[in-house]
Amino acid sequence: MNHDRESIEVLDKSFSGQPRTPKRQITEAKKRKSLTFTMASFAALRPLRASLSRGVAARGLTATTFEARRSFSNYLVTPQELADALKKAPPSPILSEPRVIPLCASWFLPNDPEGRTGIQVFREKRIPKARFFDLDKVIDKRSPYPHMLPNPKNFAEAMSELGIRHEDTVVVYDSQELGIFSAPRVGWTMKVFGHPKVHVLNNFKLWVEQGLPTESGNVWTVECGTYPIPEMDENKVAHFEEVREVAQDYNKEGSEGVQVLDARSYGRWSGKAPEPRPGLSSGHLPGSINIPFDAVLDPTTKAFLPADKLKEVFVSKGVNPEKPIISSCGTGVTACVIETALNEANFGSPDKRKVYDGSWTEWAQRVKPSDSLILSEE
């Protein structure tokens, strides 16, 4: 109570230099009484606070422990791991501490035979309290090419509107129908913009099959926040000029030997099947390696293969982990499935792996026929 007594003495001295009227004496007495009551109340709470602290320490529930409970050991997260994490750190707006946020990134190709859309399947079935990331809207709207990365300011605005905080752990997931398709693109995007804790669920199809909770209906309103404008990590992104140089240098003596992995189907890569976007020629870059994105997924569960199986896929395709790798596809979406598989298999240095943001849609529109940079299989 020494601090309490000193505080009262300071208050008493503050009035001692002025004449005291009866009214003033009464007022000062009331102030002393109020201050004494407040400090006594705090003093009474001290044993309780100490008891709580001892209880928390006894159970090992330190701040570090809480943080560890919100962290996942791997970039890919199993359904049960996410379900357990959501019980311990739900995406509640009233929690000031970091939360676990499920983020649906469902998206379908424009020529989807059933005409499905991401927001449609999100409304039909989703992880409780999930938010929806619209892959067609959080983009560079000035670009003529689809799904190009937004600028840092627009990314921050999108995160703010989704109610995602910089300290939150975000787990991105796909539709039940596709298993793994567009979620890796959103996860990669968040990595590019430096979100410290982002993961991909492996996968929502298994979540549903394992009987974990889901909800449906209209999207619920989230409390918007203020997400800080980040810096963009350009080292993770390959641009047109860089990829063109790689294609032009293919098989030239002294070239760096950058490998381009193309996640499109064999038919599109070979030029024997059309692109889903009208008027766009199919084919491939000189020297590119065709690894259809579903080659790294289990055909039954549609989840990523185990790390050792992923390595086998890349080795069988002749990919050299010692050389730089650029992943590509149609619009930069399933290229991130390949990038995620490389990450899971620990195949190639992360510092030497990039994703071609514009991918084939940009490539086929920007190269000239005279360049001979679009090849087809005979």
Beta strands, then each sheet from edge to edge (+ up, - down):
strand 1: 76-77
strand 2: 100-104
strand 3: 131-132
strand 4: 169-173
strand 5: 198-201
strand 6: 237-238
strand 7: 259-262
strand 8: 289-290
strand 9: 325-328
strand 10: 353-356
sheet 1: 1+ 5+ 4+ 2+ 3+
sheet 2: 6+ 10+ 9+ 7+ 8+
end
